[in-house]
Amino acid sequence: MSAFNPKIRISKDPDFKQVYATGLQGSHTPFDFRLAFHNESINWEETTPGERLIIDREFKVEVILSPFGAKQVMLWLKRHVEEYEKKYGKIKAQKPEEGGEPGYIT
C-alpha cells in the first residue's frame, strides 16, 4: 500500500457524544468557522396585561472548523440535501425576516 492510498483507521474518542439540534448560530474569522448548535423550546411568560412568548435557546455544542474543513462540510451537506430532496421532496426553510420560525440559522 503506497503513502498516496493510506488505510484509514476509524475509532470513537471516549468523550464522543451525539446531539440533536434544531438550529445553529455561527461566525467565522480568517482562521476558523464556529458553529454553535442549539435546541429551542417555546414558553409563555405571564406579564401584565397578558402573556409574552419566550423562546428558550439552549446551546449544546460548538464545532470549530478550519476553512478547509468548513468547505468539506458544505460540500457534503449540499450533496446529501440534494439527495434527500430528490427522494423526499423539497425542504421548506425560511429565514425569520421572511416569516419563518424563530431560531432559523443566523
Phi, psi and omega in degrees: 000128182275164178295338181275354178226066187287155171281136180255124179256124184250135176210166177248133175298146177302334180268008180304137174216152179250133179232150173258135181228144177260352180189180178206159170233148183209169176205173176212158174234180174296345188254334183201167175245136181239124180239116179255115183268141183219166170242151180236147169228147182253129181226164177246134177253127179283124178228168175260124010256048179174208181243154178231136178289132177238129175253115177269125182242115181251117179281133185259318186199149173243133177249129179248123184240147169291161176304319178297315179298320178298319179295319178298318178296317180300315180294320179296313180297316180303311181297316184285328174294318177299317178297317179301312183292329175295322184277319189245352182102167184299141173273124180272123179217131177230147173284154181306321181291347177259013179092014180280179180291148174300150175092002176298160184309129180244000000 
